[in-house]
Amino acid sequence: MSVQSVFPRLETLLPKVQKPIQYVGGELNSTIKDWDAHPVRWALMYPDAYEVGLPNQGIQILYEILNERPDALAERTYAVWPDLEALMRENDVPQFTVDAHRPVKAFDVLGVSFATELGYTNLLTALDLAQIPLNAKDRTEDHPIVLAGGHAAFNPEPIADFIDAAVLGDGEEAVNEMTDVIRDWKAEGRPGGRDEVLLRLARTEAVYVPRFYDVDYLPDGRIQRVVPNRADVPFRIRKRTTMDLDAWPYPKQPLVPLAETVHERASVEIFRGCTRGCRFCQAGMITRPVRERSITGIGEMVDASLKATGFQEVGLLSLSSADHSEIAEVTKDLADRYEGTSTSLSLPSTRVDAFNIDLANELSRNGRRSGLTFAPEGGSERLRRVINKMVSKDDLIRTVTAAYSAGWTQVKLYFMCGLPTETDEDVLEIAEMAHDVIRAGRQAAGRKDIRCTVSIGGFVPKPHTPFQWAAQEDPDVVDDRLRKLRQAINADRGLGKAIGYRYHDGKPSLIEGLLSRGDRRVGQVIRKVWEEGGRFDGWHEHFSYERWIDAAKSELEPLGVSLSWFTTREREELEVLPWDHLDSGLDKEWLWDDWQDALDSVEQDDCRWTPCFDCGVCPTMDTEIQIGPTGKRLLPLTVVNS
């Protein structure tokens, strides 16, 4: 039976809300398929506003892969702003997809991609608006399977009560395998109901179903063990790793937004994974090993994306794009191809020690010379050894001097505050570094209009990293250091006026720390915050620290634990961590040893270019590092005329 669009009811509400265009759908390259002709239906959600969610590469890739299947359809849904939420409740309009405006409750799967844990309250809003029970145990076979993915899914325990399943790692092959399982179960008449289809998914050993696992606690609040509660599910869940990126050239037809979004460009992922070994970086750890897309594969994707969208910028994406083994050839050949057109190239993520002016000149050949962003992360040399960010102050000064000499006038430097072993002195060295950058820039450029922006983020210890055992810094300490840093930057007025200063206070970071390293007991805190009005916690204007503090106090302290127990407490080596049964491939002993190296300020090299350090990923996941050079070029070049 076909599912009816809710748009007739929604349309009357749109004149009453901000940015109504974000809810109407119909974007270039979007897809609407016949409901009855496709037995498996996915609703894909990025749990944030349209302007943040639409450009998300993960959602766009899965959307296209699923819609290419003859037996499946996929539509998209995003978090609705509080103004529309209130009207939807008043007028009985359920959570809907933006493609065909079908009710989310009608789909087989609601797949939610979490880039940050602060989106958890938006998940509860979407479930409630969709008329899906918040607790997974209360759902029947008539409700969608609520599936979590994305980086936060590597510890889904805080939302274990609210999700039916989670997938770790790459989604390209995982969604196809899940679709096959669900299609077959439905074709057989849904035998065994909801439990049976979840069991079939769990037996793949790549889908985590929390209801099939029990958690026991010790008297002091620590976890004693996490074990299956039935014999036919695995003890550990493995992450999925897509090895041949050239075989998955998605998105082929990127979505073009109707409303303004945070990124309006064609984005091409040039490699996946990172082996730099930054100890704070969860993304770099959980996406190992490095897998490069070939230079010819990149060229084909750039060409296809530009033709399909009309965008004038191409972002060459990865965790550290200048580390691609053929980045010089990639940028030169693409710059040659699009020279004289309005098309520009960008590397959103660039390391100081992988950057050079030749590369920058290729990226700006069309005359667009935007600011350069570098991330030393730690203010002092000592602290950068602790976090394994092997960049010296001299490296940075040499790089920015060359950039200013070549005509750039704006540099942005990104740091973190609250890192393990950090002192006030470490943070104050940021001011000295920024002053030296301005001095070097003025001397190199021979002019005064040189700018530098210092941007500071709060450090949050993450699962599956060497810092997963670390104590998180108290927000008051972080805020005090940031105040001292501002004073130090402005102490020299002649230099300080050329330095912009942006920072986030430590309070949201502490709550993110609770959600990133919490266990199932934290779920009640999330629900309490949501019931008290928590929405869009990743947006400073909506975030309420007091609401989270009050909820943590009321929900955790009766259980003998607390907000500080989950955040500012350092873990012991043998403590069972909430995510230990979820296998990222990284050996826990290797992570612990790297944590001890961090405390001793011992650096670790990049295993792409040095012998294996036995982190465990390649043998555990049956994978290997895949890098060039391929020796190929984007020739013969077809120069594109504007």
N, C-alpha and C positions, 0 to 999 in steps of 0.2 A: 504494500500500500504506500503510495507516495506521501511524502512529508510536506506539509504546507509551509510556505514562507510566512514569517511573522512581520514582514516589511510593511504591510498595510497598517498594522497597529503601531509599528515603530515610527513610521514616517510622520505621523501627527505629533510625535514628541520632539522630533529633531529641531524644529524652530526654537525650542525652549532651552537648548543646551549649547555649550561652547564647542566650537569646531565640529559641527554636525557632519562635515564631509568625511570624517574618519570612519563613519559607520555605514556608508552607503555602498561600498564595494565597487566593482566594475573597473578595477585597475587594468591597465594594459598588461597583457600576458596572464591575467587571472583565468581560472578555469571553473566552469560549472558543468557538471556531468549529470546524466539521467540517474535519478535515485534508484529506481527499480531495476535498472540494468546492471547495477554494480553491487554485489552482495556484501562487500566489506567496506565500511564507511568510517573514515577517520576525521575527527575534528582536531586540528593542530593549534595549540595555543602558546603564545608568548605572553607570560603573565604581567604585562605592563601595557602602557598606552600604545595606541597605533603608531605614534610617531617614533617610538623606540622599537616596537616589535616588528613592524613591517620590513625594515632592512635586514633583520636577523638572517644570517646565511643558513643556519641549521634548519630553521623552519622552511625557508624557500627550497632548500635541497630536497627535504622529505616530501614537501608538497608536490614537487615536480615528479619525483620518482614514483610516488603512489599514484598520481594521476596518469602516468604513462601505462599503468597496468590496466588490462581490459576487465579485471574483476574487482577493481577498487576505485574509490573516489576519496579525495581529500579536500577539505575546506578549512578556512582559518578563522580563529576567533582571538580577540584581544581583551584586555581588561577595560571595562568601561569606567569613565570618570564618575565621581560621586554624584554629579548633577543628573546624569542619565540613569545611574543606578536607582536613585530615589524615584524617578518617574517610572522606570520599569516596574518597580515594586507596586507603585500606586495603580498602574494600569495592567498588571499581570502579563508583562512582556518578558519572556524567558531569555537567558543568555543565548546569543545567536551567532551564527557565522556571518562574516562579511561578504562571502561569495554569493550564496543563494539565500541567506538569511533564514536558514533552517535552524530549529531549536537544537542546541547541543545535546540535550538529553536523548535525542533520537539516534545518535551515532553509536557505532560499536565501540569506538575507542576515543577517549579524550587524551591526546598526547600533549603533555605540558613540558616545555623546555625551560629549565631554570639556569640562567647565567649567574644569578645571585640569589642567596637565601632570603633576601629581603622581599622577594616576591611571594612568599608563602601565604600572607594574608590575602593577596589578590586571588590566589587559588581558591580559598574558601568562599570569597565573594562570588566567583564564577560558578562554583558548585551549587551554592545556595540559590543564585539566580536561575540556574539551569534546572532547579528542582531535583537535584541529585543529592541523596543523603551525604552529609559531611563525612560520616564514619563509614569506611569501606565495609565493615561487618554488617551494616544495615542495608546494603544494596542487593538487588536481585539480578537475575539474568536479563531483565529488561533495562538495566542501567548500563551506561558505557563503562568499559574498563578504563579506569583513571591511571594513566601511565606517566611516570616522571622520567625525564631525560635531561641532558645538559650536564655541566660540570658539577652542579650541586647534587646531582643524583649519585655521586660517589659516596655520599653519606645521606641517604634519604630517611634515616631513622627519626628525625624530628617530625616528619610528616607521614610516618608509617601508618598512623591511624586513618589518614585521609586518602591515601593512594592504594590502588590494588597491586601495582607492579612498578618496577623501575628497570631501566636499561642503562648499563654502564658503557661508556665509550661511543664509538662511531655508530651512526644510525642507519647508514645506507643499506647494508645487508640485513640489519636487525629488523627494520620495518617490513621488509619483504618476507622474512621468515615468520614474523608474527602474523602477517596477513594470511599466509598459507595456513597456519594453525587455526586461526579464527574462521576462515572460509570453510575448511574441512569440518570443523565442529558444527557450524551452522548448517552445512549441507547434510550432515548426519542427523539433524533434528535437535541439536543442542543437548546431547546426552549428558547427564550428570550435572546440568545447570552450570552456574557460575564457577563453582569449585572445580569442575572438570576442565573448563577451558583455561583457567588459571594454572591448574596442575600441568596441563599440556605445555603451557608456556614455560613453566618452571623447569620442566624436564629438559628443555634445551640447554640448561646450565648457563644461559646468558640473559635470563629474565629473572629478576629478584621479586618474589611475592612475599611481602612481610608477614602475611597471616600464617604462612607455613613455618615460621620461626618463632621460638620463644626466647625471651631474655630473662635471665636470673641475675639477681643483684646480691652483693655482699652486704653485711651489716653497715659498713662505712659508706655505702652509696655507690661504690665502684661496681662495674659489671663482672659477674662471675663467669658467665658463658652465654653465647648465643648459639642455639642448636635447632635443627629441624624438628618439627613436631609430628612428622610423618616420614616413613622410610623411603619414599620414592622421590625425594627432592635432594639436590646436592648440598653438601656442607658449605661450599664456597661458590660464589657466583663470579664468573669471569667477565672481563670487559671485552667488547667487540673492537676489532682493529681492521679497518679497511686498508689493504696494502697497496693496491695498484690505483693510484689516484687518477691516472689517465683513463682508466676504464669507467670512471665516474665523473664526467665533465659537467657537473651540475653547480648552479642552475644554468641551464641552456637558455632559458627565457626569463630573465630576472623580472620581478614585479616592479612596475613604475608607480610610485605612490600618487594618490590624488591630493593628499594633504602634505604639508611640510613635515619632513622626518629628520632624524638626527644625522643620517648619512644619505646623500643623494648622489650616488655614483654607481657604476658597475664594479662589482667586487669579484676578484678572481683569487682563489686560494692557491698560492704557488707552492707551498709545502705544509705539511702537518707534523706536529710534534716539535720537541726541542730537547737538546742534550747539553745545553749550557750549564744546567745544574744550579740555577738560582734557587736557594733553599726555601725562599718564601713563596715560590711560584707554583701553585697547584696545577695550573694549565700546562706548564712545561713538564711536570712530573707525570701527570695522568695521561698525556697524549703521546708518550714515547711508544715506539721509536720514531725517528725522523723519516718521513717519506716525502720525497720531492716529486712534484709534477714536472714533466719534461718541458724543455723550452718550447718545443713544437706544440705540446698540449696547452701550454699557457697562451701561446699566440693564437691558437684556434679558439680558445675560450674568450679571450679579449675581443677578437673579431666578432664572434657570435653575439656576445653581450652588447656591444655597441650597436650592432645592427638591429638587435631586438628591442633596444630601449631608447636610443637617442641620447643617452647620458653623455656628458662632455668630460667626465673624469673617470679614470679607472684606478681603483685601489688594488695594489698587489699585496694580498693579505697573507699573514702567517704570524707566529709569535715573535719572529725576528727576521723580517723579510730580507734584509741585507745579507743574511747568512746562506741564502740559496747558493749552491755551488756555481751556478752560471748567472748570477744576478747581473753582472756587468754586460754579458751578452744579451740577456733578456731586456734590460732597460735600453741598451743602445739600439737593438733591432726594433723594439716597439717605438722608440723615439724617431727612428728613421721612417718607419711605416706611417706614422701620423704627423710628421713634420709639416708645418704649414696649415694644419687643420686646427679646430678648436679643442681637440682632445688633449687632455693632460694626464700625466701619470703621478701616482703618489705611493709612498711606502709608509703606511700609518705607524709601523713599529720599526725603529732603527736603533741599533746599539752604537755607542760611541766608537768602539774599536772595530766595527764592521763598516763604518761610514767613510766615504771619501768624496772629494769634490767632483771627481769625474762622474761618479754615480749621481750626485746631486745635480750636476749640469745636464745630464741626460734627462733626469726627471723634470727639469724646468725648461727644457729646450723651447717649448712653445710660449715662453715668456711669463708663465705663471710661477712666481717665486714666493710661495707661501712660507710661513715660519717653519723652522726645524725644531723637532722635539727629541730630546734625549733623556734617558732615565738612569742617572747614576744610582738612584734608590737610597743609598746611604751617604751621610754627609762627610764622614771621615774615612780615611784609608783603612783603618782598623775595622770599622764597621762593615765596609764593603768586603773585606776578607771573611768576616763572620757570615754574611749572606751569600758569599761566593759570586759577587758581582765584580768580576775582575777588570775593573776600569780605574785607572789612576787619575788624579787631578790633572797631571801633565797631559794625559791622553785627551781629556776634555778640553783643556785650554788650547791645545794644538788644533783640535777639530773645529772648535768654534772660531778660532782665529782665521783658519782657512775659509770658513763659511762667510765670515764678515768681509774678508778680503775679496771674496768672489761676488759680493753684492748683496748678501743677505743682511737684513737689519734686525731680525727678530729671532730669538732662540727661547725655547721653553725647556725648563729642567724639571724633571719629576723626581720626587723623593718620597720616602715613607717615614713616619714617626711612630715610635713605640716598638721598634725592632728588638729582638733579644739582645741583651747585654748593653743596650743603648744608654748613654749618659747625656747630660745636658751639653757637655763639650762636643760630643759627636754631632748634635743637632746644630749647634752654633757655628760649626765649620761650614754649614750650608751658606751662611751669610758671607763668609770669607770667600767661598768659591764663587758666589754670584758677583761679588765685588770684582774679583779677578777676571771674570768673564767680561764685565763691562769695560774694565781697563784695557783688556786685550783687544776687544772689539773696536773701541775708539782708536786705539793705536793702529790697528790693522786697516781700518776703513778710512782713517783720517777725517772722521766726522763725529759729531756728538749725538746724533739721533739713533743711537744703538739701544735696543731694548732687550731685556731678559725677563722672563716670567718664571718665578719659582712656584711650583704647585706641589702641595703636600697632601698625602693621603694617610689615613690611619692603618697600621699593620694589623691584619687579622690572621692568626694561625689557622692553617687549613689541613684537612685530612690528606693522607697519602703524600705528605711532604716531610722533610727532616724536622721542620718546626712544629709538627703535630703534637709534640710533647711540651712545647714551650708555654710559659705563663704569659698571658696577654697583659699589656700594660694598662694600668688604671686610667680612665679618661681624664681625671684631674691632672695627672702627671703629664699626659700628652698635651693637654690644653696649656699647661704652664710652660712647657718647652716651646710650644708654638708662639706664645706671647713673647717669650725671651728672644726667639728668632726674629720676630717682627721688629723688635727694638734694635737688635743687632744689625739688621738690614738697613734700617733708617738712621743708624748712628752716624753714618757718613752721608750727609744730605745730598752731596754732589753725585754720589753713586746711587744712593737709595731711590732717588726720584726716577731713575731709569729702570728700576726693578719692580715688576708687578709681583704681588704676593697673594696666592690663593691657597686656602686650606679648608679642610673639613674637620670639625671638632671630633673628639674621640668617642662621643656617646653612641652614634650610629654604628661605629666600628665594634664597640663592645657587644651590642645586640647581634650584629652579624657574627661575632665570635661565638655567642651562645648558640645560634642556629647552625653554624658550620660544624661545631664539634659536639653538639648535643646528642642525646639519645632519645628514646621514645617518650620519656617523661616530659620532654620539652614540648611535645605536641599540645598538651593542655595549656601551656603558656600561649602558644600561637592562637589557639581557639579563644582563649580569654581576651587577648588583645583584639582579635577580630570582632568579638561580641561587643567590646567597648568602643568600636568604631575604627579600628586600625585598617587603613587602606594605603596603598602606594607608599610603603615604608622606605623605599629607595629614593623618595623625593623629600628634600629637607622641609618643604612647606607642609607636608602631610605627616611627617615622622613625629612621634611623641615619645620621648625617652621616659617620661613619667609613667605613661601607660604600660610600657614594657617592664619597668621596675616594679610597678604595683602588681602586674600579672605574675611576674616571676616570684615575688614574695608570697603571693596567695597560693600559687600552684606548686611551687617547688619546695618551700620550706617545710610543709607538713610531711614531705617525703624524705626529709633529712638531708637535702641538698639545697643549692642556692645558685643565684646568678654568678657569684664569684667562684663558686665551686667548679662551674663549667668553664669559666673564662680566665681568671687571674691565678688559677692553680696550675702548677707545673706537674705534668704526668710522670709516673715512674716507668722504667724500662719494661717491666713485665705486666703492666696494667693492660687489661683487655679493653681495647678501644671500640667504640660503637660500630666502627666500619671494618673491623678486622676480618669479617666473613665475606667482605666484598673485595675481590681481587683485582687490583689495578696492574698487577704484574710486578710491582716493586717489592723487593724482599724487605721485610720489616727489620731484619738485622742490619741490612745495608743502610736503611733510613736512620736507624739508631746510631750507627757508626758515623754517619755524615753529620748527625746532630752533635755528636761529641767532637768531631772535627770543627764544627762551627764554634763551639765554645772555646776551642783552642786556636781559633782564627786560622785554620788550615784550609787552603783553597783546593778545589777539585777541578781538573781539566775537563774539556769537552771531549766526550768519547767518540765523536765523529772523526776526530783527527788523531786520537791517541788510543792505546790499547783499552779493551773493555774493562770497566770497573766493577762488573758483576752486580749491577743494580737489580738484575733478575728479569727484566722485561722480555728481552728477546727469547730466551729459552722457555720462560713460563708461557708466553703468549704465542710461541712458535712463529716469531716474526724476526725481522732483521732491519738494520738501518739501510735505507735506500737513498743514495745520493748520486749526483753526477760526478764529473761532467759527461754529457752524452756526446759532445763533439759536434752537435748539430747546430744550425742557425735558422733563423726565420727567413730563409732565402728559397727561391727568388722573392724579393720583396715586391709587394704590390703597394705602391705609394697611394695613399688615399687622399684625394683632392677635396678641399673644403667646399 
